[in-house]
Amino acid sequence: MQPIAAPLLQWFQANKRLLPFRQEPSAYHIWVSEIMLQQTRVAAAIPYYNRFIAALPTPADLAVCEPDALRKLWQGLGYYNRVNNMQKAARIVCEQYGGDLPADYDALRSLPGIGDYTAGAIASTAYNEEVPCVDGNVERVLSRVFDIDTPVKEEPAKSRIRELAQALIPKGEARNFNQGLMELGALVCRKKPECERCPLAGLCESRHLGIQNERPVPGKKAAVTQIEVVCGVLLHEGKVFIQRRNEKDVWGGLWEFPGGCVEPGETPEQAVAREWMEEVGFKVAIVRPLDVIRHNYTTYRITLRCYQLRLEGKPKGCPVPEELAEATACQWIAPQDIEAFPLPAPHRKLADNCSLFDNPASGE
């Protein structure tokens, strides 16, 4: 086994970033930061992290937080199932572990939303447990240092990297070693490696062979699905209609402007009228197009066409749907109050861009 621990630990102590979750590396702080960082760059995540910890400083606070308030805190990070699972896990932590996350890897792994990587990060960083912590940065570093020549997300490379990550941990230094590997991948051994700055350059097999730019070996790219969807902003007597999505849907529990997919042979204008009738039971007419929002979600590329709507017949008062086909609740709200509601990212973009929220009387 190559002696990478000593130069890596020395480099980490001299070069580690001063991050808020490193200032007080409690298990809760590490957990929150790692869940946020699963889909978000460090610099972008820090303001969300600081706001979240200020509002919910303990697992007990997270466990009892009202769902809309919790989703509002998370708004902008996306992938809301992550924070829903965090709240489920926080309740288990309070019920079974006295309000503190356990140090045991298997116990952590059993909590909702905590996988191999996050369990390893919490156990090693917060409790200095000698367990591996393998993310994309670690995969990149180890695949280069040990010249792993098959796709890192697949077997046999996946198991090989995890075995290396476990075997290389020096006694009593899991916290710093695991963080050092991740930091090296984030700052130096990046997609385009900066080998002249790397403390492991003299030990790196792929650099010795001159193939460091060919590691890690990528897997097959997932197919991208294009989806055409519509939504309608219904304005009536100075109020806007919104509904809360079913919990098990994509963006479950968030508020939205009703709409859905454009069916084959259907125009977007026809689709938005049909969706409103099917979902809410309102007959609507289009006043004007509002915006076209493009949003990427995992392997989906979404084009959202948005329209301002009015109720056919212009009835007196704001009607209440007899039944909601695709939602759990609905409200008529003042347009300026939309900021208080957690919305899916495309609908938040629409609300931020839409002039009628500044001028609710326009186009009624």
C-alpha positions in Angstrom: 0.0 0.0 0.0 1.4 3.4 -1.0 2.2 5.7 2.0 -0.2 8.5 1.0 -1.5 9.3 4.5 1.4 11.4 5.8 1.7 13.8 2.8 -2.1 14.1 2.5 -2.6 14.9 6.2 0.2 17.5 6.1 -1.3 19.1 3.0 -4.8 19.2 4.5 -3.7 20.9 7.6 -2.0 23.7 5.6 -4.7 24.0 2.8 -8.1 23.1 4.2 -10.9 25.6 3.6 -12.5 27.4 6.6 -16.0 26.2 6.2 -18.8 26.9 8.8 -19.5 23.2 9.4 -15.8 22.6 10.2 -15.8 25.3 12.9 -18.0 23.1 15.1 -18.1 19.6 13.5 -21.0 18.1 15.5 -22.8 15.2 14.0 -25.9 17.3 13.3 -23.8 20.0 11.5 -22.0 17.5 9.4 -25.3 15.7 8.5 -27.0 18.9 7.4 -24.0 20.1 5.4 -23.5 16.7 3.7 -27.1 16.4 2.6 -27.0 19.9 1.2 -23.8 19.3 -0.6 -25.1 16.2 -2.4 -26.4 18.4 -5.2 -24.9 21.8 -4.5 -21.5 23.4 -4.7 -19.9 24.4 -1.4 -19.9 28.1 -2.0 -23.6 28.1 -3.0 -24.6 25.9 -0.1 -23.0 27.9 2.7 -25.8 30.6 2.9 -28.4 27.9 3.0 -26.5 26.0 5.7 -26.1 29.1 7.9 -29.8 30.0 7.5 -30.9 26.4 8.2 -28.7 26.0 11.3 -29.8 29.4 12.7 -33.5 28.4 12.3 -33.1 24.7 13.4 -30.0 24.4 15.6 -30.7 20.8 16.8 -32.3 17.6 15.6 -35.2 18.3 18.0 -35.9 21.6 16.2 -35.8 19.9 12.8 -38.1 17.1 14.0 -41.0 19.5 15.0 -40.6 22.1 12.2 -43.8 22.8 10.3 -43.5 21.3 6.8 -44.1 24.5 4.9 -41.5 26.3 7.0 -39.0 23.5 6.5 -39.5 23.5 2.7 -39.2 27.3 2.6 -35.8 27.0 4.4 -34.8 24.4 1.8 -36.1 26.4 -1.2 -33.4 26.9 -3.8 -31.6 23.6 -3.0 -34.1 21.4 -4.9 -34.5 17.7 -4.5 -36.9 18.2 -1.6 -37.1 14.5 -0.7 -33.7 15.1 0.9 -35.1 17.4 3.6 -38.3 15.4 4.0 -36.1 12.4 4.8 -34.0 14.5 7.2 -37.1 15.4 9.2 -38.1 11.7 9.3 -34.6 10.8 10.5 -34.6 13.6 13.1 -37.7 12.2 14.6 -36.1 8.8 14.9 -33.0 10.3 16.4 -35.1 12.1 19.0 -37.2 9.0 19.8 -34.4 6.3 19.8 -31.1 8.1 20.4 -32.0 10.9 22.8 -31.7 13.7 20.2 -28.1 13.0 19.2 -27.1 11.2 16.0 -25.4 7.8 16.7 -21.7 7.3 16.1 -22.3 3.7 14.8 -22.1 3.5 11.0 -24.8 0.9 10.7 -27.2 2.8 12.9 -26.6 5.9 10.8 -27.0 4.0 7.6 -30.5 2.8 8.8 -31.8 6.3 9.1 -34.0 7.7 6.2 -32.0 9.5 3.5 -28.6 8.5 4.9 -26.5 6.3 2.5 -23.0 4.9 2.6 -21.3 8.2 1.9 -23.3 10.3 4.4 -23.0 7.7 7.1 -19.3 7.5 6.6 -19.0 11.3 6.6 -20.9 11.7 9.9 -19.2 8.8 11.7 -15.6 9.7 10.6 -15.9 13.5 10.7 -18.0 13.9 13.9 -16.8 10.9 15.8 -13.5 10.0 14.2 -14.7 6.5 13.5 -12.4 4.6 11.1 -14.9 4.1 8.3 -14.5 5.1 4.6 -16.2 8.2 3.1 -16.3 7.9 -0.6 -17.7 10.7 -2.8 -16.9 11.8 -6.3 -13.8 13.6 -5.2 -12.5 10.5 -3.4 -13.3 8.4 -6.5 -11.3 10.7 -8.6 -8.2 10.9 -6.3 -8.0 7.1 -5.7 -8.7 6.2 -9.3 -5.7 8.3 -10.4 -3.3 7.4 -7.6 -4.0 3.7 -8.1 -4.7 3.8 -11.8 -8.1 2.2 -11.7 -9.0 1.5 -15.3 -12.7 0.7 -15.2 -15.7 2.9 -14.6 -15.6 4.1 -11.0 -19.4 4.0 -10.5 -19.5 0.3 -11.5 -18.1 -3.0 -10.3 -15.3 -4.0 -9.8 -13.9 -0.4 -9.5 -16.6 0.7 -7.0 -15.7 -2.0 -4.5 -12.0 -1.6 -5.1 -12.2 2.2 -4.3 -14.1 1.5 -1.1 -11.6 -1.1 0.0 -8.8 1.3 -0.6 -10.6 4.1 1.2 -11.0 1.8 4.2 -7.5 0.3 4.2 -5.7 3.7 3.8 -7.2 5.3 7.0 -4.3 5.8 9.5 -5.1 4.9 13.1 -6.8 7.7 14.9 -6.9 10.0 11.9 -10.1 9.1 10.1 -11.6 12.6 10.5 -8.6 14.4 8.9 -7.8 11.7 6.4 -11.3 11.4 4.9 -11.7 15.2 4.8 -8.2 15.5 3.2 -9.0 13.1 0.4 -12.2 15.0 -0.4 -10.5 18.3 -0.1 -7.7 17.2 -2.4 -10.3 16.1 -5.0 -12.2 19.4 -4.7 -9.2 21.8 -4.9 -6.4 20.0 -6.8 -7.2 16.6 -8.2 -10.1 18.1 -10.1 -11.6 17.2 -13.5 -8.5 18.8 -15.0 -5.8 17.8 -12.4 -3.3 20.3 -11.2 -0.5 17.7 -10.6 2.2 20.3 -9.9 0.3 21.3 -6.7 -0.6 17.8 -5.6 1.1 16.3 -2.4 0.6 12.8 -3.9 2.1 13.6 -7.4 5.2 11.4 -6.7 3.0 8.5 -5.6 0.4 8.7 -8.4 0.5 5.8 -10.8 -1.6 7.4 -13.5 0.6 10.5 -13.5 3.6 8.2 -13.7 2.1 6.7 -16.8 1.0 10.0 -18.2 -2.7 9.1 -18.3 -4.0 11.2 -15.4 -6.4 13.0 -17.7 -7.9 9.6 -18.6 -8.9 8.8 -15.0 -11.4 8.3 -13.6 -13.0 6.2 -16.3 -16.6 7.4 -16.9 -19.6 5.1 -17.2 -22.3 5.3 -19.8 -24.3 8.6 -19.8 -27.9 8.3 -18.8 -30.4 9.1 -21.5 -32.0 12.5 -21.3 -35.8 12.8 -21.5 -37.4 16.0 -22.9 -40.7 17.0 -21.2 -43.1 19.7 -22.4 -45.3 21.0 -19.6 -47.6 23.9 -19.0 -49.0 25.8 -16.0 -51.5 28.5 -15.5 -51.6 31.5 -13.2 -55.2 32.1 -12.4 -56.0 35.7 -11.3 -59.4 36.5 -10.0 -60.6 39.5 -7.9 -57.0 40.4 -7.0 -56.2 36.8 -5.8 -54.0 34.1 -7.2 -54.9 30.4 -7.0 -52.3 27.9 -5.8 -52.4 24.3 -4.7 -50.2 21.9 -2.7 -48.8 18.9 -4.5 -49.3 15.4 -3.3 -46.6 14.2 -0.9 -45.5 11.3 -3.1 -45.2 13.4 -6.3 -42.1 15.0 -7.6 -41.7 18.2 -5.5 -44.2 16.6 -3.1 -45.7 19.0 -0.6 -44.7 22.2 -2.4 -47.2 24.7 -3.6 -47.7 25.3 -7.4 -49.7 26.8 -10.1 -51.8 23.9 -11.6 -50.8 22.4 -14.9 -49.2 19.3 -16.4 -47.8 17.6 -19.4 -48.8 18.5 -23.0 -50.4 15.4 -24.5 -49.6 14.2 -28.1 -51.5 16.2 -30.7 -52.3 18.9 -28.2 -51.2 22.5 -28.2 -49.9 24.0 -24.9 -52.9 26.3 -24.8 -55.2 23.4 -25.0 -53.2 21.5 -22.4 -53.4 24.2 -19.8 -57.2 24.5 -20.2 -57.6 20.7 -20.0 -55.3 20.4 -16.9 -57.2 23.1 -15.0 -60.5 21.3 -15.7 -59.1 17.9 -14.7 -57.2 19.0 -11.6 -59.4 21.8 -10.2 -62.7 21.6 -12.1 -62.4 25.3 -13.2 -63.2 26.4 -16.8 -60.5 28.9 -17.7 -59.5 31.1 -20.6 -56.0 32.3 -21.5 -55.4 36.0 -21.0 -51.8 36.0 -22.3 -48.6 33.9 -22.3 -46.3 34.8 -19.4 -43.0 33.0 -19.7 -41.1 29.9 -20.9 -39.1 28.4 -18.1 -36.4 25.8 -18.9 -35.3 23.6 -16.0 -33.0 20.5 -15.7 -33.9 17.8 -13.2 -31.7 14.7 -13.0 -32.0 13.2 -16.5 -35.0 15.4 -17.4 -35.0 18.5 -19.5 -38.3 20.4 -18.8 -39.8 23.2 -20.9 -42.5 24.9 -18.9 -44.9 27.2 -20.8 -46.8 29.5 -18.5 -50.0 31.4 -19.1 -52.1 34.0 -17.2 -55.6 32.7 -16.9 -59.1 34.1 -16.1 -62.2 32.2 -15.0 -64.8 31.8 -17.7 -67.9 33.8 -16.9 -66.0 35.9 -14.3 -68.0 34.7 -11.3 -68.4 36.8 -8.1 -66.1 35.8 -5.4 -63.2 33.2 -5.5 -64.7 29.7 -6.0 -63.6 26.7 -4.0 -63.0 23.5 -6.0 -65.4 20.7 -5.2 -62.5 18.2 -5.5 -58.7 18.4 -6.0 -57.5 15.6 -8.3 -53.7 16.2 -8.0 -53.3 18.1 -4.8 -53.9 18.0 -1.0 -54.9 21.7 -0.4 -55.5 24.9 -2.2 -55.6 28.6 -1.4 -56.5 32.0 -3.0 -53.7 34.3 -2.0 -52.7 37.9 -2.6 -50.0 37.9 -5.3 -47.5 39.6 -3.1 -47.8 36.8 -0.5 -46.4 34.2 -3.0 -42.9 34.7 -1.5 -44.0 33.0 1.7 -44.9 29.7 0.0 -42.3 27.0 -0.9 -42.6 26.5 -4.7 -40.8 24.1 -7.1 -37.9 25.8 -8.8 -39.6 26.4 -12.2 -42.6 27.9 -10.5 -40.4 30.0 -8.3 -38.6 31.3 -11.4 -42.0 32.2 -12.9 -43.1 34.0 -9.7 -39.8 35.9 -9.6 -40.0 36.9 -13.3 -43.7 37.6 -13.6 -44.8 41.2 -13.6 -48.3 40.5 -12.6 -47.1 39.7 -9.0 -46.1 43.4 -8.8 -49.3 44.5 -10.5 -52.1 42.0 -9.6 -54.8 44.1 -11.3 -53.1 43.6 -14.7 -55.0 41.5 -17.3 -57.9 40.4 -15.1 
